[in-house]
């Protein structure tokens, strides 16, 4: 199996890679679209959030972990993310390709040097 596969080519490419403990999904293409949407459609709100974050961090650093700014920042971020449509669609045959790629990664593998098929040495 190749180190990295692209089972989903659109509307946002998804790459799948095996790692020692499981799998890594690369959704960079989707994140690029989301970041562009934030910049184009929500720049003023992002500036407000940055100011709230500075205030929240200051309040936390002075011992106020339950700050108004922190709660307000978190609520606004939640609304902003919900408006971005955080679901990542996968259509048609690409669903099966993604499932197959993940299944290949999940399939048990023998240890290096391990005998196959119970053959005696």
Secondary structure, DSSP 4 states (H G I P E B T S, - for coil): --SEEEEE-SSS-EEEEEETTEEEEE-HHHHHHHHHHHHHHHHHHHHHHHHHHHHHHHHHHTT-SS-HHHHHHHHHHHHHHHHT-------THHHHHHHHHHHHHHS--PPTTPPSTT---
